[in-house]
Amino acid sequence: MAIWRIVNINAVVYFDITIKVDQLAELISKDFPINYRPEDFAGLVVYYDKFKINIFKTGAIIISGIKKLEDLTSIIEDVKRILKKYIKNLPEKYTLKIANIVVSGKFDYNKVDIERMSSELEDAFYDPARFWAATVYYNISPKDKVTFNVFKNGSFVATGLKPDLTSVNQYIDKVVNSFQEEVVKKFVK
């Protein structure tokens, strides 16, 4: 069974409110480093602790840089507490969705023929001059793909995991181990 650990979680918090991003940028910039160039990107980027918070006028807030699933709720509460200083009518209730999880790990195999993997699989490529891993797009449903970067030593990084909050670990286990059995196993040296 492959082993893995979460290295980044991108969570989307939806508040039922329209946020005046221009005004918020002006106010919050006095307390936090920000990046706001509406001509280039519609969101206000706030840097808080180890996290990046993208705030949009639609009420969507994307929090990046979360390392542990068990920290998710407390980080969201921190962000709410900060925003309430600047947005007086910020609702208590919100909807939460995982937009992306990135994991790194190790398959059960120490030698994987990534050259052959990239040449035989339709949704794969490998260019050692650009990157040391084979990149494989793995379809987990008609509309969902997970990208695996597979290294020769059996290590990997996977991105694009979008689990339901009630079964994150089970979902990641299933996807990673299915990929190992259906794809990686065929290219073991």
C-alpha positions as CSV (number, residue, x, y, z in Angstrom):
1,M,0.0,0.0,0.0
2,A,1.5,3.4,-1.0
3,I,2.2,5.9,1.7
4,W,1.5,9.6,1.4
5,R,1.1,12.8,3.3
6,I,-0.7,16.0,2.6
7,V,1.6,18.9,1.6
8,N,-1.0,21.5,0.7
9,I,-4.8,22.0,0.9
10,N,-6.7,24.7,-1.0
11,A,-10.0,25.3,0.7
12,V,-12.8,27.5,-0.7
13,V,-15.0,29.2,1.9
14,Y,-18.2,30.7,0.4
15,F,-20.0,33.5,2.3
16,D,-23.4,34.6,1.1
17,I,-22.3,38.3,0.8
18,T,-20.9,40.7,-1.8
19,I,-17.5,41.9,-0.7
20,K,-16.3,45.4,-1.6
21,V,-12.8,44.3,-2.5
22,D,-11.4,47.8,-3.3
23,Q,-12.4,49.1,0.1
24,L,-11.2,45.9,1.9
25,A,-7.8,46.1,0.1
26,E,-7.3,49.7,1.4
27,L,-8.2,48.8,5.0
28,I,-6.5,45.5,5.4
29,S,-3.3,46.6,3.8
30,K,-2.6,48.6,7.0
31,D,-2.3,45.4,8.9
32,F,-1.3,42.7,6.5
33,P,0.9,42.4,3.3
34,I,-1.4,42.2,0.3
35,N,-1.3,42.0,-3.5
36,Y,-4.1,43.7,-5.3
37,R,-4.0,44.6,-8.9
38,P,-7.6,44.3,-10.2
39,E,-6.5,44.8,-13.8
40,D,-4.4,41.6,-13.6
41,F,-6.4,39.4,-11.1
42,A,-9.9,39.9,-9.8
43,G,-9.1,38.8,-6.2
44,L,-7.4,40.5,-3.3
45,V,-4.5,38.4,-2.0
46,V,-3.7,38.7,1.7
47,Y,-0.7,37.0,3.2
48,Y,-1.4,35.8,6.7
49,D,1.0,33.7,8.7
50,K,1.9,30.8,6.3
51,F,-1.3,31.1,4.3
52,K,-2.4,33.0,1.2
53,I,-5.9,34.2,1.2
54,N,-7.6,35.1,-2.1
55,I,-10.7,37.2,-1.5
56,F,-13.3,37.8,-4.3
57,K,-16.3,40.1,-4.5
58,T,-18.6,37.1,-4.8
59,G,-17.9,36.1,-1.2
60,A,-15.6,33.3,-2.2
61,I,-12.4,33.1,-0.2
62,I,-9.7,30.6,-1.2
63,I,-7.2,29.7,1.5
64,S,-3.9,28.1,0.4
65,G,-1.0,26.7,2.3
66,I,-2.9,24.5,4.8
67,K,-0.7,21.5,5.7
68,K,-3.0,19.5,7.9
69,L,-6.6,18.6,7.5
70,E,-7.2,18.9,11.3
71,D,-6.1,22.6,11.1
72,L,-8.7,23.5,8.5
73,T,-11.5,24.6,10.9
74,S,-9.2,26.7,13.2
75,I,-7.6,28.4,10.1
76,I,-11.0,29.3,8.7
77,E,-12.0,30.7,12.1
78,D,-8.8,32.8,12.2
79,V,-9.6,34.1,8.7
80,K,-13.2,34.9,9.8
81,R,-12.0,36.7,12.9
82,I,-9.6,38.8,10.8
83,L,-12.2,39.6,8.1
84,K,-14.8,40.6,10.7
85,K,-12.6,43.6,11.7
86,Y,-13.0,44.9,8.1
87,I,-16.3,43.5,6.9
88,K,-18.9,44.2,9.6
89,N,-21.7,42.2,8.0
90,L,-19.7,39.0,7.4
91,P,-22.1,36.1,8.0
92,E,-21.4,33.5,10.6
93,K,-22.4,30.7,8.3
94,Y,-20.4,29.6,5.2
95,T,-20.1,26.8,2.8
96,L,-16.8,24.9,2.6
97,K,-15.3,23.0,-0.3
98,I,-11.9,21.4,-0.9
99,A,-10.7,22.8,-4.2
100,N,-7.4,20.9,-4.3
101,I,-5.2,18.7,-2.2
102,V,-1.6,18.0,-3.0
103,V,0.1,14.9,-1.6
104,S,3.6,13.5,-1.8
105,G,4.4,9.9,-1.1
106,K,6.1,6.7,-2.1
107,F,4.7,3.8,-4.0
108,D,5.5,0.2,-3.0
109,Y,8.1,0.0,-5.8
110,N,11.7,1.4,-5.8
111,K,12.3,1.3,-9.6
112,V,9.7,2.6,-12.0
113,D,10.4,2.8,-15.8
114,I,9.1,6.4,-16.3
115,E,10.5,6.6,-19.8
116,R,8.4,3.6,-20.9
117,M,5.4,4.9,-18.8
118,S,5.4,8.2,-20.7
119,S,5.8,6.6,-24.1
120,E,3.1,4.0,-23.6
121,L,0.4,6.0,-21.8
122,E,-1.7,8.4,-23.8
123,D,-2.0,11.0,-21.0
124,A,1.6,11.1,-19.9
125,F,4.8,12.9,-20.8
126,Y,8.4,13.0,-19.6
127,D,11.1,15.5,-20.6
128,P,14.1,14.9,-18.4
129,A,15.6,18.2,-19.5
130,R,12.7,20.1,-17.9
131,F,11.6,17.9,-15.0
132,W,12.8,14.6,-13.4
133,A,9.4,13.0,-13.2
134,A,6.9,11.5,-15.6
135,T,3.7,13.5,-15.5
136,V,0.6,11.3,-15.8
137,Y,-3.0,12.5,-16.0
138,Y,-5.2,9.9,-14.2
139,N,-8.9,10.1,-14.9
140,I,-10.9,9.2,-11.8
141,S,-14.2,10.2,-13.2
142,P,-15.5,11.7,-16.5
143,K,-14.9,15.2,-15.2
144,D,-12.1,14.7,-12.7
145,K,-8.4,14.1,-13.3
146,V,-5.5,13.8,-10.8
147,T,-2.0,14.7,-12.0
148,F,0.7,12.4,-10.8
149,N,4.4,13.3,-11.1
150,V,6.1,9.9,-10.8
151,F,9.8,9.6,-10.1
152,K,12.1,6.7,-11.0
153,N,12.6,5.7,-7.4
154,G,8.8,5.3,-6.8
155,S,8.2,8.6,-5.2
156,F,5.4,10.8,-6.4
157,V,3.5,14.1,-6.0
158,A,-0.2,14.1,-6.8
159,T,-2.3,17.2,-7.3
160,G,-6.0,17.8,-8.2
161,L,-7.5,15.7,-5.4
162,K,-10.9,17.1,-4.6
163,P,-12.4,14.9,-1.9
164,D,-15.6,15.4,0.0
165,L,-14.8,16.6,3.5
166,T,-16.3,13.6,5.2
167,S,-13.9,11.1,3.6
168,V,-10.6,12.9,2.8
169,N,-8.2,10.1,3.8
170,Q,-10.2,7.3,2.4
171,Y,-10.6,9.2,-0.9
172,I,-6.8,9.9,-1.2
173,D,-6.0,6.3,-0.2
174,K,-8.3,5.0,-2.9
175,V,-7.0,7.2,-5.7
176,V,-3.3,6.7,-4.9
177,N,-3.6,3.0,-4.5
178,S,-5.8,2.6,-7.6
179,F,-3.2,4.5,-9.6
180,Q,-0.5,2.3,-8.2
181,E,-2.3,-0.9,-9.2
182,E,-3.7,0.3,-12.5
183,V,-0.7,2.3,-13.8
184,V,2.5,2.1,-11.8
185,K,2.6,-1.6,-11.4
186,K,2.8,-2.1,-15.2
187,F,6.0,-0.1,-15.3
188,V,8.0,-1.6,-12.4
189,K,11.6,-2.6,-13.3
